[in-house]
Amino acid sequence: MLSFALVGYCSAALRAHGRFLPPATIYTAYNVGIIGTILLLREPWGCGRPPPGSRSAGS
């Protein structure tokens, strides 16, 4: 939880200074990680979709 808060704070500070690529990269990497984990664990663990907590955290 603390990491999400820190990333959000740093991203807001970067956007306020006109730097938009690093914050976009952070959130893109986060979403790619979620999708990659779902695709990787879909068969062995029967994971078909992300849990509600990660869906709401990523929004």
Secondary structure, 3 states (H helix, E strand, C coil): CHHHHHHHHHHHHHHHCCCCHHHHHHHHHHHHHHHHHHHHHHHHHCCCCCCHHHHHHHC
